[in-house]
Amino acid sequence: MPRGRLIARRAVALVGAIVLVAGSLAVPAAAGAVSGDHSGTGFSLSRRAPIDVGSTTTARAVRLTREQSRPARASHAAARPDRFAGTTVTPWVRDVSHASRLVAPADLLSTRGFDGIDMALAGNPEPPDPWLAVNRSYIVQSTNGLVRITDRNGVEKAAVATWAMFNVWPSYADADPRIIWDEYHQRWLGSLLWYDSPTFQDHYLSVIVSQSSDPLGAWATYTFPYGSYQPDYPAIASSTDKIVVTANEYVDGVDYAGSSFLLLPWSSILSGAAFDATYSIAPDAWNLRPGRILGTTPDLHLIYESGPTGNLRYLRLRGSAGSPGIDDIGLPISNGAEVTIAPRQPGDTDGIARADDGRIADAVWWNNQLWFTRTIAYAWNGTDADMAVQYYRLATSHSADPVVVIDGALVGGATGVDEFSSGIGISAGGTAFITYSQSSSLQAPSLLAVAVHPTLGVTGSIVLATSGGSYDGDRWGDFAGVAADPLGTDAVWQTHEVADADGGWMTVVSRLVLDLTAPTGVTGPRQALIAGSTLGTASSSGSGPGASIPTVPVKVTWTGADTGSGINRFVLDVADHGSGFGSALRTTATSSIRYHTWRAPSATWNSDYQYAVVAYDDAQNASGWVAGPALTPLVYQQTSGFRYAGSWRTLKGRSYSGGSTRYSTRAGASATFKTTGRSFGFVTTKASSRGRVRIYVDGKLRGTFRLTSAATRYRNIAYAITYSSTGTHSIKLVVVSGRVDVDAFVVLR
C-alpha cells in the first residue's frame, strides 16, 4: 500500500490561516476557583478480583501472531447516550475576548519521524486508534489489532497482534489498546477491552505490566471480568503506588450504565502477591479520563462529565489502592456537546464519518497541572459551524480544590476548515504538545501540532504529515498518543493517522521539540595518543610534507550535553599545518580517531593540529565554537634525548622507527626520556620473544607491562599518558624480564 509522506522541520500553513485562540492563561484565583461543589455522582467502592493472573513474553506473542492468525476485526463502538450530548448542538460563537493570540518567538519542530502501523499491517480494523509510549531505548506503538515495538529510529524489533500480547481468548474480539511507559517504576503497562463478538454479553478488561524496562521481555497479565457490562474506551494511568484503568460501561454493549475506574496496587504487582482491585462505577458519570502522570505523585487526577450538573467534574484519588480517598469536585466548565459535524474533505459530500464525538480523549498531569483536550463545534464567522480543538489546564494539589487556569483555549481559526481528533502530551519541562487532524473541502486530512510553552504561550502550528488522498473509511480514530521523551525535557513523541493513497489509514510517528536553550558544557577538543596503536614510518629522506607521510593515530575528544531536546550533532573543524579551519566531520559521538603527520624535533616545517567543535541540539540551537590547543606530533628516535643505564644494544632494520632500535635483555637496565608536552607515547616492538617492562612517570610507578604478542607488532605504542595542560615530564623504563625494545617516543607538544 503506498505510503504517505512525513513532513519534517518547519512547514507552511494549510488552507486558510491557522489561529490559536487562547483563553485566559492567568486567571485570578477568585475568577477561576471552583465554586465548591463537592456533591459528587456516587463513586462507591467495591472489590473485583482478576480471574486470571499469568505471564507471557513478547517472543511468545510474536510466535502466536504468526502461527495462529485470526480474521481482521473492527472495534466495537457503543453509541453515546443522548442525555450527555448537552443542551444544544448549536456551535459556539467566537467571543472577541478570546481572540488574542500569544506572541511566541520559539519554533515548534518535528525533528525526526517514520511511518508507523498501517491498515493492512494491523489486519484492516477500523478505526485505528493510534497510541504510543517511549522510553530511552524503545517506542511501543499500538493500534487496534497490532502492537509494534521499534527502536527510537523506527527499526522494527517486534510486531505483535493485540490478542496475543494481551492473552485474549480465541473467538473473542478486542479493541482500544493503550500502552504507557512508567518512568518511576521503569515498566511498561497497558490496557485492552475484549468481548464475545457479535453477542456482546461476555466482556473483559486486561492489564499487562512488563517485568523490566525491556518491552521485548516478559510481561505479567491480569484479566478482569465485567460480565454483560462492556468496559468501552478504557484508559490507563499510573502513580507511584497505584494504577487506574477507567471505562465507559454498556450493558450488552448497547445501554449505557456509567463510567467506572479500577485501581491496582503497585506493591502487589511488583511482589507478585495476590490482590483484589478496587472498583467503582457512577451511573451519572460519563467518560472518566485519568491524567497520565509525568513526574512522581501518589495521587491520581481524573476528569469526567456529569449528567445531573451538565458540567465537568474533577476526581482525585488519594491514599492506597485498596482504600482510596475520593475527592469529587465540580468545575465551572460545561460538558462538551456531541459533535454531529462530519469533517469535510475533497470529493466527499458526506465528510469523514464519525470522526469525533466531542469526548475528552485524553488527559495528562505534570507538576500539579492537569491538561486535557476535546473537539467542539465552533462558528468562527459567527454563523457557520466548523470543528475546532479546545484545550484546558487545571491547577491541582493534594488537598485543595482545582483552579481553572486555561479555560477552553481554541485551536483553529479558518472558516470552512475542520480541526478534530486531538492528542495531548507534556514534556518533562512542562510544555504541552497538542496534535490534531485538519481537513476541508479542498484539503485531505493532514496531521498538525502546536505547543503551549509555560512562559511563552502558544506556538504556531506545524504540519507533521499529509494524506495521499481523501479517507474512504467509515470512521476516524477515537484517540491519538503523545508521550514525553525521557531523553529530553523539551521533547515528546507522537503518533496519529492520515489517509494513504488508496483511501485507507496509516499512521506516522514523530518527535516534537520546543527547545529554547543551546547545548551546554561544550569543551575544546583534546588530543591524546592511543595506547596499542601503530606509529607510521617516514621515507628514508623524510624531512617534510613532501616525503612519504609519517602518521600517528590521535584520539580527539570533546564534551557537550543538551537536556532539552538532546544533541543532534557535533561539527568538528580542524586547522592543520598552519592552515585555517576547515571541516573535519559531523557526528553524534564525542570523539574521533585522526591520523596526524609527525615530524622529527629537529625539523622546522609546521605540523600543528588544532580542533574546534560546535554542538547543535535537535531544535538547531548552537553552542558556539570552542577551540582546543594547537599541538604538534613529534617523534624522538631512541638515539636522541634518552639516558640509558645498564646494558643496551642497537639493532638496525627497516621495520623500526628511524631504521633502528635499542634493546636490552638485562633485568634492571633502564632508559629515561624527559621532555615537554601534553601527551607521551612509548614506541616499542611486541612479539612472542619480548618480555616485561616497568614504567615510571615522574618517579611514580604506572605499572608493569607485558610486551609479548603472538603476532609481531613493530612501532607499537605500548603505553600512552595524556595531561590536561603542557608540562615537562620524565618517563623511565626498567627491564623486568626478557627483551625490551626502546624504538622511539612520540610526543604531542
Phi, psi and omega in degrees: 000130184301143181276154168280185179237139177274142177246118182253166180065205181286151180220151179284161180292157178271213183298125178075173178278143177262117182239134175256119183261111186266136169283186181295121180272352180216065181290129176301154184303320182294321183283325185260359185288150177291146184288349178098020179282104179248020186294325177073176181232021169091049174274081176275150189261146172214184183243146177217123183263143174293137179277344180215125174239116184217201180208159175209174173232155178298323179298318179294318179296322176296317179298317178297321179302319183281324187271333186232063181296144179241156180295152179297143180228137172273143180288146181282144178231107177286148182288143178284134182293140184297329186292347177255013182277356181093170184281341182202154175253013176296128184294150176297143177262141184300128180264123183302328181293345180256016190268353184277137178254133181292144176282128182225099181289343183283152177259131167275131184233147166256109192265341177196157179187171179202162177291138179258212180293140174243175189300315182293320181298325182277354181095020175065036174281165176211132000279174181283323184050064184288146182207157175204159172223157185213141168236201186288343185237333190228156169240127177249110180254145177222151167223174170303125177099337188209142168244129182235125180253126179230167167280182186286353175261003178090007178284121185291134176251330179196145173231119191232132173297141182300322181296326179284323181293324186255010178059047178282140182291153176301146179074000177263147177263160179220163184200162169059053176288138172221128176237131179238162176254128178258102183294324182296314181268353182057046180225155169262144174215149186215164178225153181204138172267138171214156194198167180273090178278137011256015184278330178057046179240356181221110190234150182218155173236125179252138174239130177238145181225125178291153181268001177200187178280357181265111180289349178273001182261219186272151178228140168271142183236140180227125182246123181248130180276142176238005177061230181276000179265119180274118178278079187283154172056048182293151176221151188229143175212163186218132172255192181290336184230359181206156176245138177238139173233124180252161180200155168262121188259139180230134176287123183054027178073014185233300186272127184290135183244344181136176179250140190229164170226153179233126182249129179242137180276129177297325183300317180289323180294318181288327182271344183082010180285153176291150180205157167253133178281151174272131186233145175207143175225138177242114183299331183267007178260144178233131169059058176292121182241126177274142174282116174298133191266129170247115186116205181230128174196144175280339183280151171249138184239124186230161179225144177205170179258139182256127176292311183295321185267337184074013179238167172285153175229151180252132181240124178245127179252113182251169173075201186281162177293329181283331181217071186282150167272138184242121172251116185242106194233130178287150180240150177277048180233124182291147172304150176283140176280148176296129182273112182266001180280137172263122181305137182280152175205160184300137175070019183225100183290335181270347181078182181281115186293135172049050181282332182195139180244016175086000179293154166286111186280331186199156175217153181215142183240137177209128170050050180062031175231126178250119181251147172202161182227162172202169177254139178228164169272131186218136180258097181293327179263008178087354184227306190270133184279128170239173174259139180221151177266138182236138179230153184228156171220129176249139170271124184242171174208184179283336187224330185278164175293148178289158178239133178283117182259314173244118188251086172070044173296147189249143172248123182147209173138354182246124176298133181091000179242135181252132171244133189200173174052068185270158169232154181218142175211161181238134174282166180296342177270359175096007176277131176272130177248126183240124175250155182195160176270150177218136178207168176202178179295345179251354189225121174294160184306131175238161179251124182236168177212148169227168177224150177240105184278145183302329182244329184270343179089216191267136175272169168289165182276153172232154178266125180264324181199153176238157180276155175280349180176186179290155182275129182263355185285175181266352184201133174276168184292152181274339180202168179217149187260136171225122186232139177299141178269117179296345181265009179199129180288344183242031185219149172224166168246149181223155168223142180204177184246154166222174178266143176271181185293341180267002178091358175272183180260153170216161180242157174234149177239132181208158178258130179247138180225146169223088191241119183258356188247133179287158176304150182237169175068022179283127181245154178298139182302135182253134179259139181211142173289158188243117176295136181094349179275177186242133176280127177284161183254153173262166175291165184299331179256018187293110177229009181187183183299338181286343179282176175300144194283116173270118186238158175223133177290135179230131176269125179253122183234154178208176178229167178168143182214158176212114182276346184283290180243356178090156179291126175272318180192156166251142173248120182253127175248154180225141170243115183232150179055037176082004180279169173284173181291138175220164185294134176252307178192163170243131186204158171267352181280170178246023176201161177205145175266124180238149180254114186257143176281122179261163176221163176287150181301331182283342181286153185247354181289153187282120177234031180288148172229129176226140182238151174223148183223148172228142181251139174241137174266183184293341177268007178070019168288138183249146181280337193094151184286140175230124184257148173263182182286155173273124182232148179247127175280122181239141178242122177259115177291162188291351182270352184227139174082006182250152173238118185256146174224138184092195186268119178227145178236159179251137178227130180266152178177145183292339182282346182272154176294128181075003176089004179202167177217155170254139181217160178215145175244008184265117177302133181096344176297145185223157173223132183240133180235132182224128177197181182253138178175189177248330182224137186230138179225133178270119183259127184211187174248133173252133181198171179294338182269001183269167187243224183233150181224143176258133185242128175245140174237120183052040177083357181255130180293126178261346178142169175253126190244132179272128182257009179284147180203139179298323177254139179288129182232103179281156176052040181274131176277092188284335181214139178219145177220141184230140179246161181283342178215165182288137179199168178265128184222151180245130179240125182243131178250128180236124180292129177261312180198159178067197181266134177235125179261139167249100184269314181189172168233137176247139186226138169260115184235000000 
